[in-house]
Amino acid sequence: MLCIRPQNRRPKYELDYKAALSGQSVQLSRIMGPNDANIVGNVHGGIILKMIEEAGCIVSTRHCNTQNGDRCVAALVRVEKTEFLSPVFIGEVTHVTAEITYTSKHSLEVQVHVMAENILTGAKKLANKAALWYVPFSLQNVEKIMDVPPIKYAAAEQEEEGKKRYEAQKLERMETKARTEEVVPPLPDPEDHPKERHTVGFSQSSLIHLVGPSDCTLHDYVQGGVTMKLMDEVAGIVAARHCSTNIVTASVDAINFHRKIKKGCVVTVTGRLTFVSNKSMEIEVFVDAASLVEAEKKKYRAVSAFFTFISLDKYNRAQTVPPIKFDGEEELRRAEEGEARYLQRKEKRLAERERQSAAAQS
């Protein structure tokens, strides 16, 4: 059962952003069933990502249609780093709260928190948090970007902080798009040349999916949450092949949606290991698309991201991950870049903990 409850007051767990926004939030709640989880009962990260995107789309589309003019649908263009703070299990109820925290002329920032509730004991835990960016497109003309109604901020500082986040994500999105659109390199098929265990080629995996009506928005373009779910599934297969244990999503670096994917396209979602630390695996995931029915069938890169997975023992504790056996300079180069990202993520986590500790003491 899925229910949508507009929020007139802030939830008991506060969002990081402290703006007092009037009614610009929504909450989705759903009990997790066997179809949502892996064989040991952990809910797939892709299920949570899909719910996060659905909540963000609802609150963004609802807000943009409060003004006069063409009706519109908000499309996901970027997901900032997503933290999977605690695993969710079958039988727990997830409460996904999405709130608009910044608006520019043509985009909205939505911050999302996911709480998992054990309905037998009443215990609740913060499972996920994420920030997403949406752009509204007219229902009459999918190429027309609509203006976004402004929101009210409790203080000028909050608007200024939001503007800084907006400028930063805009720059990063443009840089990533420039890199990925240079060329779409064909990724080798590991089945053509059987690889040794724990190599990049051994665990590399791909999934092919035909985009149908149930995957799409009112514009007949694929929903961002559907794409993210497929990406998480492929990344999970890569992680499981590498370590042959129970694995869970730990975090997702920024997911950039470079180009739209239309109904009738065939998407190829490919994941490959880039870096392994003592207890985590970084997996690069690409989504390439090509039309199945139109004359122009040239493949293009639509989405890209880095997923981080951890391996769990029978007590759901993180355990050591086998190192990668590299094959060639290109894999070593990607590993060095992955290590730099790993150290940067670690530094940011430490800085955030220090910030929270200082705030708690003040």
C-alpha positions, -999 to +999 in steps of 0.1 A: +000+000+000+013+034-009+000+066+007+008+102+001+004+127+030+010+164+024+029+177+054+017+208+072+043+205+099+079+194+100+086+157+109+100+148+142+134+141+125+144+175+111+159+179+076+194+193+075+181+224+058+164+246+084+142+268+062+106+272+074+088+263+042+051+265+040+036+232+029+062+225+002+067+189+013+052+154+008+056+120+025+053+086+009+049+055+031+051+019+020+057-015+037+086-034+023+077-069+009+097-099-004+098-085-039+117-054-026+146-074-011+175-097-019+176-133-008+187-124+028+160-098+034+179-065+027+158-041+007+175-032-026+190+003-027+173+007-061+138+004-045+147+032-020+161+054-048+129+049-068+108+060-039+131+090-033+127+101-069+089+096-068+085+118-038+108+144-053+088+144-086+055+147-068+065+177-047+083+194-076+055+189-101+028+200-076+048+232-068+054+242-104+017+238-112+006+263-086+011+290-112-010+300-142+000+289-177+009+255-193+008+225-171+041+208-166+059+178-152+092+180-132+120+159-146+150+147-126+183+161-139+207+153-110+210+134-077+236+146-053+255+121-032+231+097-015+239+082+018+225+048+027+229+051+065+211+020+077+198-012+059+160-016+055+144-050+059+113-069+048+083-059+069+096-025+078+076+006+067+096+033+048+085+069+052+100+091+025+098+128+032+106+153+004+109+190+008+117+218-016+146+237-002+157+260-030+143+273-063+161+290-092+144+304-123+142+270-140+150+244-113+142+231-079+163+215-051+145+188-031+160+173+000+147+139+010+150+118+041+139+081+045+129+067+078+124+030+083+099+019+110+096-015+126+058-016+131+061-044+157+083-025+181+077+011+169+115+017+165+125+041+138+158+048+122+171+072+096+179+050+066+187+074+037+191+111+028+196+127-005+193+159-025+178+160-060+174+187-087+144+189-110+135+210-141+099+215-151+089+208-188+057+219-204+031+191-212+023+209-244+060+211-256+085+188-240+114+211-251+100+241-233+114+246-198+089+263-175+096+290-149+096+278-113+075+297-087+098+310-059+096+298-024+098+318+008+129+314+030+130+320+068+162+340+064+183+355+036+212+332+046+192+301+037+186+315+002+222+323-002+233+288+008+209+273-016+222+295-044+258+283-037+246+247-039+228+255-072+259+270-088+281+241-077+258+214-090+253+233-123+290+235-129+296+198-120+268+187-142+281+206-172+317+192-166+304+156-164+282+160-195+312+173-215+333+143-205+307+116-212+295+131-245+330+131-261+326+094-271+307+063-260+334+037-257+322+001-262+327-018-230+342-053-236+319-083-230+335-105-203+318-136-219+340-132-250+372-136-230+366-155-197+384-137-169+400-147-136+381-142-104+384-107-088+393-090-120+373-061-135+363-082-165+351-111-143+325-090-124+315-065-151+278-068-158+252-054-182+214-053-183+193-046-214+159-031-209+132-019-234+115+012-221+078+007-220+048+028-210+049+018-173+085+032-171+076+067-184+062+100-173+033+119-190+059+131-215+067+095-226+102+098-212+116+073-187+112+082-150+145+090-132+136+065-105+133+036-129+167+044-143+183+046-109+167+012-099+182-005-129+216+011-122+216-001-086+206-036-097+236-038-121+260-024-095+247-049-070+254-078-095+290-065-100+295-063-063+281-098-056+302-113-084+333-098-070+330-109-034+303-137-035+286-124-003+256-105+008+261-069-004+242-036+002+244-001-013+264+022+010+262+054-011+258+069-045+279+097-059+262+123-080+239+108-106+239+130-137+211+127-163+227+140-194+200+132-220+164+121-220+154+085-227+122+081-247+096+053-247+107+027-272+144+030-265+166+001-256+188+010-227+220-008-218+231-004-182+267-014-176+286-016-144+323-022-137+346-021-107+369+009-105+383+008-069+382-014-038+392-003-003+394-026+027+356-028+032+340-011+002+337-013-036+333+016-060+314+007-092+310+029-122+276+026-139+267+039-174+233+040-191+234+041-229+203+044-250+192+039-286+158+040-303+144+007-313+118+021-337+131+055-350+153+059-381+181+075-360+193+046-338+227+060-328+236+050-292+242+079-267+252+081-231+222+091-210+232+087-174+263+081-153+272+076-117+295+059-091+279+035-066+296+023-034+288-011-020+299-030+011+300-067+018+282-080+049+288-110+071+260-132+086+256-106+114+251-077+089+285-063+097+309-049+071+336-073+062+368-073+042+365-071+004+388-090-020+413-067-038+410-062-075+435-080-099+442-053-125+447-060-162+464-030-179+472+006-175+436+018-181+422-002-151+451+011-129+443+047-140+406+043-131+416+028-098+438+058-089+409+081-097+386+059-077+410+060-047+411+098-049+373+099-048+373+074-019+397+096+001+376+127-007+344+110+004+362+099+037+374+135+043+339+149+037+324+124+062+349+133+089+343+170+083+305+165+085+309+146+118+330+173+132+304+199+121+276+180+137+296+175+169+304+212+171+267+221+165+256+197+192+280+213+217+270+249+209 
